[in-house]
Amino acid sequence: MLLLKLGSIAIVPVIYSVVLGEDAFFDRMRVQGELSKMLFLTFYVTVLFFHIL
């Protein structure tokens, strides 16, 4: 079950990159690296929290 959750977490950045386009996605990750990490972490924690509930 945990492995399934981790797998779904790994897919999220791929979806983001497809939606934004590869170049736009990687530019944003470079420019806002730390901010993006924080946003992704917050999103993951929220998703996991609601999955646990």
PDB file of N, CA, C and O in Angstrom:
ATOM      1  N   MET A   1       0.838  -1.206   0.000  1.00  0.00           N
ATOM      2  CA  MET A   1       0.000   0.000   0.000  1.00  0.00           C
ATOM      3  C   MET A   1       0.870   1.251   0.000  1.00  0.00           C
ATOM      4  O   MET A   1       0.640   2.183  -0.771  1.00  0.00           O
ATOM      5  N   LEU A   2       1.876   1.259   0.879  1.00  0.00           N
ATOM      6  CA  LEU A   2       2.797   2.397   0.950  1.00  0.00           C
ATOM      7  C   LEU A   2       3.540   2.556  -0.369  1.00  0.00           C
ATOM      8  O   LEU A   2       3.751   3.671  -0.847  1.00  0.00           O
ATOM      9  N   LEU A   3       3.938   1.415  -0.957  1.00  0.00           N
ATOM     10  CA  LEU A   3       4.651   1.451  -2.238  1.00  0.00           C
ATOM     11  C   LEU A   3       3.779   2.076  -3.322  1.00  0.00           C
ATOM     12  O   LEU A   3       4.269   2.831  -4.162  1.00  0.00           O
ATOM     13  N   LEU A   4       2.490   1.762  -3.301  1.00  0.00           N
ATOM     14  CA  LEU A   4       1.550   2.339  -4.264  1.00  0.00           C
ATOM     15  C   LEU A   4       1.470   3.849  -4.092  1.00  0.00           C
ATOM     16  O   LEU A   4       1.451   4.585  -5.079  1.00  0.00           O
ATOM     17  N   LYS A   5       1.424   4.318  -2.841  1.00  0.00           N
ATOM     18  CA  LYS A   5       1.383   5.758  -2.567  1.00  0.00           C
ATOM     19  C   LYS A   5       2.654   6.437  -3.059  1.00  0.00           C
ATOM     20  O   LYS A   5       2.591   7.502  -3.674  1.00  0.00           O
ATOM     21  N   LEU A   6       3.811   5.827  -2.792  1.00  0.00           N
ATOM     22  CA  LEU A   6       5.083   6.397  -3.241  1.00  0.00           C
ATOM     23  C   LEU A   6       5.142   6.439  -4.761  1.00  0.00           C
ATOM     24  O   LEU A   6       5.675   7.386  -5.340  1.00  0.00           O
ATOM     25  N   GLY A   7       4.600   5.420  -5.403  1.00  0.00           N
ATOM     26  CA  GLY A   7       4.564   5.389  -6.865  1.00  0.00           C
ATOM     27  C   GLY A   7       3.707   6.510  -7.431  1.00  0.00           C
ATOM     28  O   GLY A   7       4.081   7.152  -8.412  1.00  0.00           O
ATOM     29  N   SER A   8       2.551   6.742  -6.807  1.00  0.00           N
ATOM     30  CA  SER A   8       1.672   7.816  -7.281  1.00  0.00           C
ATOM     31  C   SER A   8       2.313   9.175  -7.041  1.00  0.00           C
ATOM     32  O   SER A   8       2.114  10.101  -7.828  1.00  0.00           O
ATOM     33  N   ILE A   9       3.086   9.303  -5.955  1.00  0.00           N
ATOM     34  CA  ILE A   9       3.810  10.548  -5.685  1.00  0.00           C
ATOM     35  C   ILE A   9       4.844  10.800  -6.777  1.00  0.00           C
ATOM     36  O   ILE A   9       5.010  11.935  -7.225  1.00  0.00           O
ATOM     37  N   ALA A  10       5.538   9.752  -7.206  1.00  0.00           N
ATOM     38  CA  ALA A  10       6.584   9.894  -8.219  1.00  0.00           C
ATOM     39  C   ALA A  10       5.999  10.337  -9.561  1.00  0.00           C
ATOM     40  O   ALA A  10       6.693  10.965 -10.361  1.00  0.00           O
ATOM     41  N   ILE A  11       4.732  10.014  -9.811  1.00  0.00           N
ATOM     42  CA  ILE A  11       4.099  10.345 -11.090  1.00  0.00           C
ATOM     43  C   ILE A  11       3.733  11.826 -11.180  1.00  0.00           C
ATOM     44  O   ILE A  11       3.688  12.386 -12.275  1.00  0.00           O
ATOM     45  N   VAL A  12       3.471  12.467 -10.028  1.00  0.00           N
ATOM     46  CA  VAL A  12       2.991  13.860 -10.023  1.00  0.00           C
ATOM     47  C   VAL A  12       3.910  14.821 -10.781  1.00  0.00           C
ATOM     48  O   VAL A  12       3.416  15.570 -11.624  1.00  0.00           O
ATOM     49  N   PRO A  13       5.240  14.835 -10.521  1.00  0.00           N
ATOM     50  CA  PRO A  13       6.101  15.746 -11.289  1.00  0.00           C
ATOM     51  C   PRO A  13       6.081  15.459 -12.787  1.00  0.00           C
ATOM     52  O   PRO A  13       6.233  16.376 -13.594  1.00  0.00           O
ATOM     53  N   VAL A  14       5.895  14.194 -13.167  1.00  0.00           N
ATOM     54  CA  VAL A  14       5.811  13.839 -14.588  1.00  0.00           C
ATOM     55  C   VAL A  14       4.578  14.492 -15.207  1.00  0.00           C
ATOM     56  O   VAL A  14       4.646  15.035 -16.310  1.00  0.00           O
ATOM     57  N   ILE A  15       3.450  14.438 -14.497  1.00  0.00           N
ATOM     58  CA  ILE A  15       2.217  15.081 -14.979  1.00  0.00           C
ATOM     59  C   ILE A  15       2.434  16.578 -15.119  1.00  0.00           C
ATOM     60  O   ILE A  15       2.044  17.178 -16.121  1.00  0.00           O
ATOM     61  N   TYR A  16       3.066  17.187 -14.101  1.00  0.00           N
ATOM     62  CA  TYR A  16       3.373  18.618 -14.163  1.00  0.00           C
ATOM     63  C   TYR A  16       4.212  18.931 -15.395  1.00  0.00           C
ATOM     64  O   TYR A  16       3.935  19.895 -16.108  1.00  0.00           O
ATOM     65  N   SER A  17       5.238  18.118 -15.648  1.00  0.00           N
ATOM     66  CA  SER A  17       6.136  18.395 -16.775  1.00  0.00           C
ATOM     67  C   SER A  17       5.398  18.264 -18.105  1.00  0.00           C
ATOM     68  O   SER A  17       5.667  19.023 -19.036  1.00  0.00           O
ATOM     69  N   VAL A  18       4.481  17.321 -18.206  1.00  0.00           N
ATOM     70  CA  VAL A  18       3.702  17.147 -19.440  1.00  0.00           C
ATOM     71  C   VAL A  18       2.754  18.325 -19.635  1.00  0.00           C
ATOM     72  O   VAL A  18       2.628  18.848 -20.743  1.00  0.00           O
ATOM     73  N   VAL A  19       2.086  18.744 -18.556  1.00  0.00           N
ATOM     74  CA  VAL A  19       1.119  19.848 -18.645  1.00  0.00           C
ATOM     75  C   VAL A  19       1.814  21.162 -18.989  1.00  0.00           C
ATOM     76  O   VAL A  19       1.358  21.900 -19.862  1.00  0.00           O
ATOM     77  N   LEU A  20       2.917  21.453 -18.299  1.00  0.00           N
ATOM     78  CA  LEU A  20       3.623  22.715 -18.510  1.00  0.00           C
ATOM     79  C   LEU A  20       4.500  22.691 -19.756  1.00  0.00           C
ATOM     80  O   LEU A  20       4.900  23.740 -20.260  1.00  0.00           O
ATOM     81  N   GLY A  21       4.798  21.486 -20.251  1.00  0.00           N
ATOM     82  CA  GLY A  21       5.777  21.357 -21.326  1.00  0.00           C
ATOM     83  C   GLY A  21       7.147  21.165 -20.695  1.00  0.00           C
ATOM     84  O   GLY A  21       7.460  21.796 -19.686  1.00  0.00           O
ATOM     85  N   GLU A  22       7.961  20.302 -21.277  1.00  0.00           N
ATOM     86  CA  GLU A  22       9.258  19.951 -20.690  1.00  0.00           C
ATOM     87  C   GLU A  22      10.112  21.177 -20.381  1.00  0.00           C
ATOM     88  O   GLU A  22      10.613  21.319 -19.265  1.00  0.00           O
ATOM     89  N   ASP A  23      10.281  22.065 -21.364  1.00  0.00           N
ATOM     90  CA  ASP A  23      11.178  23.215 -21.193  1.00  0.00           C
ATOM     91  C   ASP A  23      10.682  24.141 -20.091  1.00  0.00           C
ATOM     92  O   ASP A  23      11.448  24.549 -19.219  1.00  0.00           O
ATOM     93  N   ALA A  24       9.400  24.467 -20.138  1.00  0.00           N
ATOM     94  CA  ALA A  24       8.828  25.371 -19.135  1.00  0.00           C
ATOM     95  C   ALA A  24       8.969  24.769 -17.741  1.00  0.00           C
ATOM     96  O   ALA A  24       9.283  25.472 -16.780  1.00  0.00           O
ATOM     97  N   PHE A  25       8.733  23.462 -17.640  1.00  0.00           N
ATOM     98  CA  PHE A  25       8.814  22.795 -16.342  1.00  0.00           C
ATOM     99  C   PHE A  25      10.225  22.880 -15.778  1.00  0.00           C
ATOM    100  O   PHE A  25      10.407  23.256 -14.620  1.00  0.00           O
ATOM    101  N   PHE A  26      11.225  22.535 -16.587  1.00  0.00           N
ATOM    102  CA  PHE A  26      12.600  22.526 -16.083  1.00  0.00           C
ATOM    103  C   PHE A  26      13.119  23.937 -15.830  1.00  0.00           C
ATOM    104  O   PHE A  26      13.914  24.145 -14.914  1.00  0.00           O
ATOM    105  N   ASP A  27      12.678  24.914 -16.634  1.00  0.00           N
ATOM    106  CA  ASP A  27      13.044  26.310 -16.355  1.00  0.00           C
ATOM    107  C   ASP A  27      12.509  26.734 -14.997  1.00  0.00           C
ATOM    108  O   ASP A  27      13.228  27.342 -14.204  1.00  0.00           O
ATOM    109  N   ARG A  28      11.258  26.416 -14.730  1.00  0.00           N
ATOM    110  CA  ARG A  28      10.661  26.788 -13.448  1.00  0.00           C
ATOM    111  C   ARG A  28      11.373  26.099 -12.295  1.00  0.00           C
ATOM    112  O   ARG A  28      11.585  26.700 -11.242  1.00  0.00           O
ATOM    113  N   MET A  29      11.744  24.835 -12.493  1.00  0.00           N
ATOM    114  CA  MET A  29      12.439  24.108 -11.432  1.00  0.00           C
ATOM    115  C   MET A  29      13.802  24.733 -11.162  1.00  0.00           C
ATOM    116  O   MET A  29      14.241  24.785 -10.013  1.00  0.00           O
ATOM    117  N   ARG A  30      14.472  25.206 -12.207  1.00  0.00           N
ATOM    118  CA  ARG A  30      15.774  25.852 -12.009  1.00  0.00           C
ATOM    119  C   ARG A  30      15.606  27.196 -11.321  1.00  0.00           C
ATOM    120  O   ARG A  30      16.288  27.488 -10.339  1.00  0.00           O
ATOM    121  N   VAL A  31      14.688  28.018 -11.845  1.00  0.00           N
ATOM    122  CA  VAL A  31      14.517  29.378 -11.333  1.00  0.00           C
ATOM    123  C   VAL A  31      13.964  29.366  -9.913  1.00  0.00           C
ATOM    124  O   VAL A  31      14.439  30.103  -9.049  1.00  0.00           O
ATOM    125  N   GLN A  32      12.966  28.534  -9.677  1.00  0.00           N
ATOM    126  CA  GLN A  32      12.303  28.511  -8.370  1.00  0.00           C
ATOM    127  C   GLN A  32      12.540  27.172  -7.682  1.00  0.00           C
ATOM    128  O   GLN A  32      11.616  26.595  -7.110  1.00  0.00           O
ATOM    129  N   GLY A  33      13.764  26.682  -7.735  1.00  0.00           N
ATOM    130  CA  GLY A  33      14.066  25.347  -7.212  1.00  0.00           C
ATOM    131  C   GLY A  33      13.579  25.118  -5.801  1.00  0.00           C
ATOM    132  O   GLY A  33      12.853  24.161  -5.533  1.00  0.00           O
ATOM    133  N   GLU A  34      13.981  26.001  -4.893  1.00  0.00           N
ATOM    134  CA  GLU A  34      13.617  25.815  -3.491  1.00  0.00           C
ATOM    135  C   GLU A  34      12.117  25.972  -3.277  1.00  0.00           C
ATOM    136  O   GLU A  34      11.499  25.185  -2.561  1.00  0.00           O
ATOM    137  N   LEU A  35      11.538  26.991  -3.900  1.00  0.00           N
ATOM    138  CA  LEU A  35      10.100  27.223  -3.764  1.00  0.00           C
ATOM    139  C   LEU A  35       9.315  26.028  -4.297  1.00  0.00           C
ATOM    140  O   LEU A  35       8.345  25.585  -3.682  1.00  0.00           O
ATOM    141  N   SER A  36       9.744  25.516  -5.446  1.00  0.00           N
ATOM    142  CA  SER A  36       9.057  24.371  -6.040  1.00  0.00           C
ATOM    143  C   SER A  36       9.133  23.159  -5.127  1.00  0.00           C
ATOM    144  O   SER A  36       8.149  22.440  -4.950  1.00  0.00           O
ATOM    145  N   LYS A  37      10.324  22.933  -4.539  1.00  0.00           N
ATOM    146  CA  LYS A  37      10.466  21.807  -3.609  1.00  0.00           C
ATOM    147  C   LYS A  37       9.492  21.944  -2.452  1.00  0.00           C
ATOM    148  O   LYS A  37       8.832  20.978  -2.069  1.00  0.00           O
ATOM    149  N   MET A  38       9.401  23.149  -1.897  1.00  0.00           N
ATOM    150  CA  MET A  38       8.498  23.368  -0.773  1.00  0.00           C
ATOM    151  C   MET A  38       7.041  23.139  -1.186  1.00  0.00           C
ATOM    152  O   MET A  38       6.267  22.526  -0.450  1.00  0.00           O
ATOM    153  N   LEU A  39       6.678  23.639  -2.369  1.00  0.00           N
ATOM    154  CA  LEU A  39       5.303  23.463  -2.845  1.00  0.00           C
ATOM    155  C   LEU A  39       4.995  21.987  -3.078  1.00  0.00           C
ATOM    156  O   LEU A  39       3.931  21.503  -2.692  1.00  0.00           O
ATOM    157  N   PHE A  40       5.927  21.271  -3.709  1.00  0.00           N
ATOM    158  CA  PHE A  40       5.722  19.844  -3.947  1.00  0.00           C
ATOM    159  C   PHE A  40       5.607  19.088  -2.627  1.00  0.00           C
ATOM    160  O   PHE A  40       4.722  18.249  -2.460  1.00  0.00           O
ATOM    161  N   LEU A  41       6.518  19.393  -1.679  1.00  0.00           N
ATOM    162  CA  LEU A  41       6.478  18.711  -0.387  1.00  0.00           C
ATOM    163  C   LEU A  41       5.157  18.970   0.322  1.00  0.00           C
ATOM    164  O   LEU A  41       4.553  18.052   0.876  1.00  0.00           O
ATOM    165  N   THR A  42       4.712  20.218   0.304  1.00  0.00           N
ATOM    166  CA  THR A  42       3.437  20.558   0.941  1.00  0.00           C
ATOM    167  C   THR A  42       2.298  19.783   0.286  1.00  0.00           C
ATOM    168  O   THR A  42       1.422  19.245   0.963  1.00  0.00           O
ATOM    169  N   PHE A  43       2.329  19.738  -1.047  1.00  0.00           N
ATOM    170  CA  PHE A  43       1.302  19.019  -1.795  1.00  0.00           C
ATOM    171  C   PHE A  43       1.318  17.530  -1.451  1.00  0.00           C
ATOM    172  O   PHE A  43       0.267  16.936  -1.208  1.00  0.00           O
ATOM    173  N   TYR A  44       2.523  16.921  -1.431  1.00  0.00           N
ATOM    174  CA  TYR A  44       2.646  15.497  -1.120  1.00  0.00           C
ATOM    175  C   TYR A  44       2.134  15.192   0.271  1.00  0.00           C
ATOM    176  O   TYR A  44       1.389  14.233   0.473  1.00  0.00           O
ATOM    177  N   VAL A  45       2.543  16.024   1.245  1.00  0.00           N
ATOM    178  CA  VAL A  45       2.131  15.795   2.631  1.00  0.00           C
ATOM    179  C   VAL A  45       0.612  15.891   2.741  1.00  0.00           C
ATOM    180  O   VAL A  45      -0.018  15.085   3.426  1.00  0.00           O
ATOM    181  N   THR A  46       0.031  16.871   2.070  1.00  0.00           N
ATOM    182  CA  THR A  46      -1.429  17.032   2.086  1.00  0.00           C
ATOM    183  C   THR A  46      -2.111  15.814   1.480  1.00  0.00           C
ATOM    184  O   THR A  46      -3.069  15.287   2.045  1.00  0.00           O
ATOM    185  N   VAL A  47      -1.615  15.368   0.324  1.00  0.00           N
ATOM    186  CA  VAL A  47      -2.201  14.203  -0.347  1.00  0.00           C
ATOM    187  C   VAL A  47      -2.082  12.963   0.535  1.00  0.00           C
ATOM    188  O   VAL A  47      -3.053  12.226   0.705  1.00  0.00           O
ATOM    189  N   LEU A  48      -0.894  12.730   1.097  1.00  0.00           N
ATOM    190  CA  LEU A  48      -0.699  11.568   1.966  1.00  0.00           C
ATOM    191  C   LEU A  48      -1.592  11.649   3.193  1.00  0.00           C
ATOM    192  O   LEU A  48      -2.177  10.649   3.608  1.00  0.00           O
ATOM    193  N   PHE A  49      -1.699  12.845   3.774  1.00  0.00           N
ATOM    194  CA  PHE A  49      -2.539  13.034   4.957  1.00  0.00           C
ATOM    195  C   PHE A  49      -3.978  12.627   4.657  1.00  0.00           C
ATOM    196  O   PHE A  49      -4.605  11.922   5.448  1.00  0.00           O
ATOM    197  N   PHE A  50      -4.505  13.072   3.510  1.00  0.00           N
ATOM    198  CA  PHE A  50      -5.887  12.739   3.167  1.00  0.00           C
ATOM    199  C   PHE A  50      -6.035  11.278   2.753  1.00  0.00           C
ATOM    200  O   PHE A  50      -7.105  10.696   2.931  1.00  0.00           O
ATOM    201  N   HIS A  51      -4.978  10.678   2.205  1.00  0.00           N
ATOM    202  CA  HIS A  51      -5.024   9.247   1.892  1.00  0.00           C
ATOM    203  C   HIS A  51      -5.086   8.421   3.162  1.00  0.00           C
ATOM    204  O   HIS A  51      -5.789   7.412   3.224  1.00  0.00           O
ATOM    205  N   ILE A  52      -4.339   8.857   4.185  1.00  0.00           N
ATOM    206  CA  ILE A  52      -4.327   8.139   5.462  1.00  0.00           C
ATOM    207  C   ILE A  52      -5.698   8.235   6.122  1.00  0.00           C
ATOM    208  O   ILE A  52      -6.185   7.259   6.692  1.00  0.00           O
ATOM    209  N   LEU A  53      -6.321   9.410   6.045  1.00  0.00           N
ATOM    210  CA  LEU A  53      -7.684   9.556   6.565  1.00  0.00           C
ATOM    211  C   LEU A  53      -8.636   8.735   5.697  1.00  0.00           C
ATOM    212  O   LEU A  53      -9.840   8.712   5.954  1.00  0.00           O
TER     213      LEU A  53
END
